Amino acid sequence: MTSPVTSPHRPRIAVLGASLEASTHSPGATLTSDFVRLDGEELLASRPWLAPGTPLRETADWVGLTHYRAIPGAPVPAADWAEMTGVLLGGLERALAQGPLDGVLLDVHGAMSVVGTDDPEAELAAAVRRLVGPDCLVSTGMDLHGNVSELLAQACDLLTCYRMAPHEDAEETKERAARNLVDRLLAAARGEVPLRPLKARVPVPVLLPGEKTSTRVEPAASLYALVPQVEARPGVLDAGIWIGYAWADLPRSSACVVVTGDDEAAVRAGAEELARAMWAVRDDFAFVAPTGSLAECLDAAAEAVARGVRPFFVSDSGDNPTAGGSGDATWTLTRLLERPEVASGQLEVVYASVPDAEAARAAAAAGVGARVQLRVGARVDDVHAPPVALDAVVEHVHVGDPVARTEVVLRTGGLRLLLTERRKPYHLEGDFLRNGIDARAADVVVVKIGYLEPELFAMAADWRLALTPGGVDQDLARLPHERIARPMHPYDAFGGPGGAPEPSLEAVLVGGLESSSPN
């Protein structure tokens, strides 16, 4: 157990965590080897707001431990998670052996899925709490597509989350979590506030994909505009609306509101106001772009290109690797190759991407200009379509990307396919330019993504979101959700004859976990 910080003592704060968004509907597994691991000073250096000389760095002694981060994907096997948590908690034990800790900055996403465990991040937070005791503050800055269970809210003292989707405020949120922690420790040391704030939590029985809740458009734009207003009230420290993660079939999967502060009435009122505001607009959420089947979206693209509207972007949303898709589903690739205007070259289409290590290495070895016959994709997700047989020309090879490793551009007819050694999302114009592709000059760019990230959004002359199948299918009704809490919008009707009772949306103050010896 540690002791509360006392002035002029500088807070000693450990940084650790693990971040993954994982769909329980995606085949395969996310292994320890799929995570990027940062340790010590390298971990601190990866946070620009903790660079030497920054205010946060100078007001506390930061102890970088270990952080794991992976591209979204399938669940983590139990043995791999045990290995990672062993490293995280072992590092924390060693840090405690060197001196007491006043705070822990626990960097988690909120949508981790682990085989055999329903709430891995909460269990990690609870284990951290058992080690550090009740007088050490734990703060976390999460993705708004995470889930906040009661256990997670109990184990953490300070919780906040992104307020933008796309997540242009990711670093701002992480910095806010750190700043809230330092400010609280210093204020408590001066006797201005209790060490631990109050926490009010309201689960909201809504489960929606992020592509229906983008803060670019209504109603999410106005809903999230309320968050800083609640935060600014006297007696409130922070407020957050977690949309939740729609592709995890788990009891904790739902939207949630958490407000922290020192004035019980203000904290409760703020949490209930945000929860009721979200509930009031639950039927207003719609996809951030026009949607349709892949065929409908490609038809719209061809028509737009004929009118000179290009590049036209199409989101292959069901296999989006940044939401938890395997990335190697070939359902869309198969149908692109069947389009006569693509096969003939009348329509120039870029498709990013399909990961297949064996095929990518073989194409790279053949070299630029070589004609290759390959079977690509469906190494992991062979549920929706089998591997695709390609007779193509190697147009470009790039080796050394830190994520994809080897990238190969294959051309067949009017299609240029980005084939990669490892799964990689293509969100930046530079991702295409690096591979010899001017995406702005293409007719159509099909990207495995949901809503377009900022650079692609700015490039697109127009775009459609294709409702394709996969591990992160936007049509949630096509996925088996058997373990989520019911009733849940939009699966169930509320109110009226035969409907479920309206939720109370009453805020509950969440107490902290009591200190106990680790086991």
C-alpha positions in Angstrom: 0.0 0.0 0.0 1.3 3.5 -0.8 0.8 6.7 1.0 -1.0 9.8 -0.4 1.3 12.4 -2.0 2.2 15.3 0.3 3.6 18.6 -0.8 6.2 19.4 -2.0 6.6 15.7 -3.0 6.6 15.1 -6.7 4.1 12.4 -7.7 5.6 9.1 -8.9 3.5 7.7 -11.7 3.8 4.4 -13.5 2.6 4.0 -17.2 1.5 0.7 -18.5 -1.3 -1.0 -20.4 -2.5 -3.0 -23.4 -4.6 -1.9 -26.3 -6.6 -4.0 -28.7 -10.1 -3.8 -30.3 -11.1 -7.4 -30.9 -14.2 -8.8 -32.6 -15.5 -12.0 -31.2 -16.9 -12.7 -34.7 -13.5 -12.6 -36.4 -11.8 -15.9 -37.0 -8.2 -16.5 -36.0 -6.3 -15.0 -33.1 -4.3 -12.0 -32.1 -1.1 -13.3 -30.6 1.5 -11.7 -28.4 3.7 -11.5 -31.5 1.1 -9.3 -33.2 1.5 -6.6 -30.5 4.0 -3.8 -30.7 5.7 -3.7 -27.2 7.2 -0.5 -25.8 9.2 -0.5 -22.6 10.7 2.1 -20.3 11.8 5.4 -21.8 10.7 4.2 -25.2 7.2 4.0 -23.9 7.3 7.5 -22.4 8.9 8.9 -25.6 6.0 7.6 -27.7 3.7 10.1 -25.8 4.5 13.6 -27.1 2.9 15.2 -24.1 5.5 13.4 -21.9 8.5 14.6 -23.8 11.3 16.1 -21.7 10.5 19.7 -20.9 6.7 19.4 -21.3 4.6 20.6 -18.3 3.4 17.1 -17.5 6.8 15.5 -17.7 8.2 18.2 -15.3 5.5 18.0 -12.7 5.9 14.3 -11.9 8.3 11.4 -11.9 7.1 9.1 -14.7 8.1 5.4 -14.6 7.6 3.8 -18.0 6.9 0.1 -17.6 5.4 -1.8 -20.6 2.6 -1.2 -23.1 1.3 -3.6 -25.8 -0.7 -2.3 -28.8 -2.0 -4.2 -31.8 -4.1 -3.5 -34.9 -7.7 -4.6 -34.2 -8.4 -8.2 -34.9 -9.6 -11.5 -33.4 -9.5 -12.3 -29.7 -6.3 -13.0 -27.8 -5.7 -16.6 -26.7 -5.8 -17.1 -22.9 -2.1 -18.1 -22.8 -1.0 -15.0 -24.7 -3.0 -12.7 -22.4 -1.5 -14.5 -19.4 2.0 -13.8 -20.8 1.3 -10.1 -21.4 -0.4 -9.5 -18.0 2.5 -11.3 -16.3 4.9 -8.8 -17.9 2.7 -5.9 -17.0 2.1 -6.8 -13.4 5.6 -8.1 -12.9 6.9 -4.7 -14.0 4.6 -2.9 -11.7 5.7 -5.1 -8.8 9.4 -4.2 -9.5 8.5 -0.5 -9.7 6.8 -0.7 -6.3 9.8 -2.5 -4.9 11.9 0.6 -5.8 9.5 3.0 -4.0 5.8 3.9 -3.5 3.7 5.0 -6.4 1.2 7.8 -6.2 -0.5 7.1 -9.5 -0.9 4.7 -12.4 -1.7 5.8 -16.0 -3.4 2.7 -17.3 -3.6 2.9 -21.1 -6.3 0.5 -22.3 -8.7 0.6 -25.3 -11.9 -0.8 -23.7 -12.7 -3.4 -26.4 -10.1 -6.1 -25.7 -11.4 -9.6 -26.1 -9.7 -12.6 -24.6 -10.7 -16.3 -25.0 -12.3 -17.5 -21.8 -12.4 -14.0 -20.2 -15.4 -11.7 -20.4 -13.7 -8.5 -19.1 -9.9 -8.7 -19.5 -9.2 -4.9 -19.1 -11.2 -4.7 -16.0 -9.5 -7.7 -14.5 -6.1 -6.1 -15.4 -7.2 -2.9 -13.7 -8.4 -4.8 -10.6 -5.0 -6.6 -10.5 -3.2 -3.3 -10.7 -5.5 -2.0 -7.9 -4.7 -4.9 -5.7 -1.0 -4.3 -6.1 -0.9 -0.5 -5.6 -3.6 -0.3 -2.9 -6.4 2.2 -2.4 -4.2 5.3 -1.9 -2.7 5.2 -5.4 -4.8 6.9 -8.1 -5.5 4.9 -11.3 -6.4 7.0 -14.4 -7.2 5.8 -17.9 -8.0 7.5 -21.2 -10.0 5.1 -23.5 -11.4 4.8 -27.0 -15.1 5.9 -27.1 -15.7 2.5 -28.8 -14.6 0.7 -25.6 -16.9 -0.7 -22.9 -16.9 0.4 -19.2 -18.1 -2.4 -17.0 -18.9 -1.8 -13.3 -15.6 -3.6 -12.4 -13.5 -1.4 -14.6 -15.2 1.7 -13.2 -14.5 0.4 -9.7 -10.9 -0.3 -10.3 -10.1 3.1 -11.9 -10.4 6.4 -10.1 -10.3 8.7 -13.2 -11.9 7.7 -16.5 -12.1 9.6 -19.7 -12.5 8.8 -23.4 -12.3 10.2 -26.9 -14.9 12.8 -28.0 -14.3 12.5 -31.7 -14.9 9.8 -34.3 -12.8 9.5 -36.3 -10.4 9.8 -33.4 -8.6 13.0 -34.1 -8.4 13.7 -30.4 -6.7 10.4 -29.4 -3.5 12.0 -28.1 -5.5 14.9 -26.5 -7.5 12.3 -24.6 -4.5 10.4 -23.4 -2.9 13.7 -22.3 -6.2 14.6 -20.5 -6.1 11.4 -18.6 -2.5 12.1 -17.5 -3.2 15.7 -16.7 -6.3 14.8 -14.6 -4.2 12.4 -12.7 -1.4 14.8 -11.9 -3.7 17.7 -11.1 -5.7 15.5 -8.7 -2.6 14.3 -6.9 -1.3 17.8 -6.5 -4.6 19.2 -5.4 -5.0 16.4 -2.9 -1.5 17.0 -1.6 -2.5 20.7 -1.0 -5.6 19.6 0.9 -8.0 21.1 -1.6 -9.8 17.9 -2.6 -10.1 14.4 -1.3 -7.7 12.0 -3.0 -10.3 10.0 -4.8 -13.2 11.6 -6.7 -16.8 10.4 -6.9 -17.8 8.4 -10.0 -21.3 8.2 -11.4 -22.0 5.5 -14.0 -25.0 5.0 -16.2 -25.2 2.0 -18.6 -27.2 2.9 -21.7 -28.8 -0.1 -23.4 -27.7 0.9 -26.9 -25.3 -1.0 -29.2 -24.4 0.6 -32.5 -21.4 0.5 -34.9 -19.1 3.4 -35.0 -20.1 4.1 -38.6 -23.5 5.1 -37.3 -22.1 7.3 -34.5 -19.5 9.5 -36.2 -19.2 12.9 -34.5 -18.9 14.4 -38.0 -22.6 14.3 -38.3 -25.8 14.5 -36.2 -26.9 13.3 -33.7 -23.5 12.4 -32.4 -22.1 15.9 -33.2 -24.6 17.6 -30.8 -24.5 14.8 -28.3 -20.7 15.0 -27.9 -20.9 18.8 -27.7 -22.7 18.3 -24.4 -19.7 16.5 -22.8 -17.4 19.5 -22.3 -20.4 21.5 -21.1 -21.0 18.9 -18.3 -17.2 18.7 -17.6 -17.1 22.5 -17.1 -19.6 22.6 -14.3 -18.5 23.3 -10.7 -17.8 20.0 -8.9 -17.2 18.0 -12.1 -13.8 16.8 -13.1 -14.4 14.8 -16.3 -17.3 13.4 -18.3 -17.4 10.8 -21.0 -19.8 8.9 -23.3 -18.6 5.5 -24.4 -20.5 4.4 -27.5 -19.3 0.8 -26.9 -17.9 -1.8 -29.2 -20.6 -3.5 -31.3 -18.7 -6.6 -32.5 -18.0 -8.2 -29.1 -20.7 -10.6 -28.1 -20.1 -10.0 -24.4 -22.2 -9.0 -21.4 -20.3 -5.7 -21.0 -21.0 -4.6 -24.6 -23.2 -1.5 -24.5 -23.0 2.3 -24.4 -22.1 3.9 -21.0 -21.7 7.3 -19.4 -19.2 8.0 -16.6 -18.9 11.4 -14.9 -16.3 12.1 -12.1 -16.0 14.9 -9.6 -16.5 16.0 -6.0 -20.0 17.3 -6.0 -22.4 14.3 -5.7 -25.4 16.2 -7.1 -23.4 17.6 -10.0 -21.8 14.3 -10.9 -25.1 12.4 -10.8 -27.0 15.1 -12.7 -24.3 15.3 -15.4 -24.2 11.5 -15.9 -28.0 11.3 -16.1 -28.3 14.2 -18.5 -25.8 12.7 -20.9 -27.3 9.2 -20.7 -30.8 10.6 -21.3 -29.6 12.8 -24.2 -28.2 9.7 -25.9 -31.3 7.6 -25.2 -33.5 10.4 -26.7 -31.7 10.3 -30.1 -31.1 6.5 -30.3 -33.4 6.2 -33.3 -31.7 9.1 -35.1 -28.3 7.5 -35.6 -27.6 6.7 -39.2 -24.7 5.7 -41.3 -22.2 8.4 -41.9 -22.4 8.0 -45.7 -24.8 6.6 -48.2 -24.8 2.8 -47.9 -25.8 -0.1 -50.1 -24.6 -3.5 -51.2 -21.2 -3.7 -52.8 -22.9 -4.0 -56.3 -25.0 -0.9 -55.6 -21.9 1.1 -54.4 -19.8 0.1 -57.4 -22.7 1.0 -59.8 -22.9 4.4 -58.1 -19.1 4.7 -58.4 -19.1 3.9 -62.1 -21.9 6.3 -62.8 -20.1 9.1 -60.9 -16.8 8.4 -62.7 -18.6 8.7 -66.0 -19.6 12.2 -65.0 -16.0 13.0 -64.0 -16.4 12.6 -60.3 -13.2 10.9 -59.2 -11.7 9.5 -57.1 -14.7 7.7 -55.8 -14.1 5.9 -52.5 -15.9 2.7 -51.4 -15.6 1.3 -47.9 -15.3 -2.4 -47.7 -16.7 -2.2 -44.2 -17.3 -5.8 -43.2 -13.6 -6.7 -43.2 -12.3 -3.4 -41.7 -9.0 -4.3 -40.0 -9.2 -1.2 -37.8 -12.5 -2.4 -36.3 -11.4 -6.1 -35.8 -11.8 -7.7 -39.2 -9.3 -10.3 -40.3 -8.4 -8.1 -43.3 -7.9 -11.1 -45.6 -11.5 -11.8 -46.5 -11.8 -12.1 -50.3 -15.5 -11.6 -50.7 -15.1 -8.1 -52.2 -12.0 -9.0 -54.2 -13.9 -11.8 -55.9 -16.7 -9.5 -56.9 -14.4 -6.8 -58.2 -12.7 -9.3 -60.5 -16.2 -10.3 -61.8 -17.1 -6.8 -62.9 -16.7 -6.5 -66.7 -15.6 -2.8 -66.6 -12.9 -3.7 -64.1 -11.7 -6.8 -66.0 -11.5 -4.8 -69.2 -9.7 -1.9 -67.7 -12.5 0.5 -68.5 -12.7 1.3 -64.8 -9.4 1.9 -62.9 -9.8 0.5 -59.4 -7.4 0.5 -56.5 -8.1 -2.1 -53.8 -6.3 -1.9 -50.4 -5.6 -4.4 -49.2 -5.3 -8.2 -48.8 -2.7 -9.6 -46.5 -1.1 -12.9 -47.5 2.5 -13.4 -46.4 3.3 -16.3 -48.7 1.8 -14.7 -51.8 3.4 -11.3 -51.0 6.9 -12.7 -50.7 6.5 -14.8 -53.8 5.4 -11.7 -55.8 8.2 -9.6 -54.4 10.7 -12.3 -55.3 9.4 -12.4 -58.9 10.1 -8.7 -59.2 8.5 -5.7 -61.0 7.3 -6.5 -64.4 6.9 -10.3 -63.8 3.6 -12.1 -64.5 2.6 -14.2 -61.5 0.0 -16.8 -60.8 -1.0 -16.7 -57.2 -3.7 -17.8 -54.8 -4.3 -14.9 -52.4 -6.2 -14.2 -49.2 -8.6 -16.2 -47.0 -5.7 -17.6 -44.9 -7.6 -16.6 -41.8 -11.2 -15.7 -42.9 -12.3 -18.4 -45.3 -15.8 -18.3 -44.1 -17.1 -15.8 -46.6 -15.1 -16.7 -49.7 -12.1 -18.9 -50.6 -8.7 -17.8 -51.7 -8.7 -16.0 -55.1 -6.6 -17.2 -58.1 -4.8 -14.3 -59.7 -3.0 -14.0 -62.9 -1.4 -10.6 -62.6 1.6 -8.4 -63.3 3.8 -7.1 -60.5 3.8 -3.3 -60.8 5.6 -2.2 -57.6 7.4 -3.7 -54.6 8.1 -2.0 -51.4 9.9 -3.7 -48.5 10.4 -2.3 -45.1 7.0 -0.9 -44.0 6.9 -1.2 -40.2 3.4 -2.7 -40.3 2.9 -4.4 -43.6 6.6 -5.3 -44.1 6.4 -6.3 -47.8 3.9 -4.5 -50.0 3.3 -5.5 -53.6 1.0 -3.9 -56.2 -0.5 -6.4 -58.6 -2.4 -5.4 -61.7 -5.0 -7.5 -63.5 -7.2 -5.6 -66.0 -8.2 -2.3 -64.4 -7.6 -3.5 -60.9 -4.5 -2.7 -58.8 -4.4 -4.8 -55.7 -2.2 -4.0 -52.7 -1.0 -7.3 -51.4 0.8 -7.2 -48.1 2.9 -9.6 -46.0 1.1 -8.5 -42.8 -2.3 -6.9 -42.2 -2.3 -3.1 -42.5 -4.9 -0.4 -42.7 -4.5 2.1 -45.6 -5.6 5.5 -44.1 -3.1 8.0 -45.5 -2.3 9.3 -49.0 1.3 8.5 -48.4 0.4 4.8 -48.0 -0.6 4.8 -51.7 2.2 7.1 -52.9 4.8 4.9 -51.3 3.6 2.1 -53.5 3.6 4.1 -56.7 -0.2 4.8 -56.7 -1.6 8.2 -57.1 -5.0 7.6 -55.5 -6.2 11.0 -56.6 -5.9 9.9 -60.2 -7.7 6.6 -59.7 -11.3 6.2 -60.8 -12.3 4.2 -57.7 -10.5 3.4 -54.5 -11.9 0.5 -52.4 -10.5 0.5 -48.9 -11.1 -1.9 -46.1 -12.4 0.6 -43.7 -15.6 1.9 -42.1 -15.9 5.7 -42.1 -13.1 7.3 -44.0 -10.2 8.6 -42.0 -9.5 12.4 -42.4 -7.0 12.3 -45.3 -9.1 9.9 -47.3 -12.2 11.8 -46.6 -10.6 15.0 -47.9 -9.4 13.2 -51.0 -12.7 11.6 -51.9 -14.8 13.3 -54.6 -17.6 11.1 -53.3 -18.0 7.9 -51.4 -20.2 5.0 -50.3 -20.1 2.6 -47.4 -20.6 -0.9 -48.8 -22.4 -3.3 -46.4 -20.1 -6.2 -47.0 -19.9 -9.4 -44.9 -17.1 -10.1 -42.5 -16.1 -10.2 -38.8 -17.2 -6.5 -38.4 -20.3 -6.6 -40.5 -22.2 -3.3 -40.2 -25.5 -5.2 -40.4 -25.4 -6.4 -36.8 -28.4 -8.6 -37.4 -26.3 -10.8 -39.6 -24.0 -11.6 -36.7 -25.0 -13.9 -33.8 -25.3 -11.8 -30.6 -26.2 -14.2 -27.9 -24.5 -13.0 -24.8 -25.1 -9.2 -24.8 -27.5 -7.9 -22.1 -31.1 -7.7 -23.2 -33.2 -5.7 -23.9 -30.9 -3.7 -26.1 -31.5 -1.1 -28.8 -31.8 -1.7 -31.7 -32.4 -5.5 -31.1 -35.4 -4.9 -28.9 -38.3 -2.4 -28.8 -38.8 -0.2 -25.8 -42.1 1.2 -24.5 -45.5 0.7 -25.9 -47.5 -2.5 -26.2 -45.2 -5.5 -26.0 -42.1 -3.4 -25.7 -39.5 -3.6 -22.9 -39.8 -1.1 -20.1 -37.9 2.2 -20.7 -34.5 2.1 -18.9 -34.3 4.2 -15.7 -31.0 5.7 -16.7 -30.4 6.5 -13.1 -26.8 7.3 -12.1 -25.1 4.9 -9.6 -22.1 6.0 -7.6 -19.4 3.5 -8.2 -17.1 2.8 -5.2 -13.5 1.8 -5.5 -12.1 -1.7 -5.0 -10.7 -2.2 -1.5 -7.1 -3.0 -1.2 -6.2 -6.6 -0.8 -3.0 -8.6 -1.3 -2.4 -9.8 -4.8 -3.0 -13.4 -5.7 
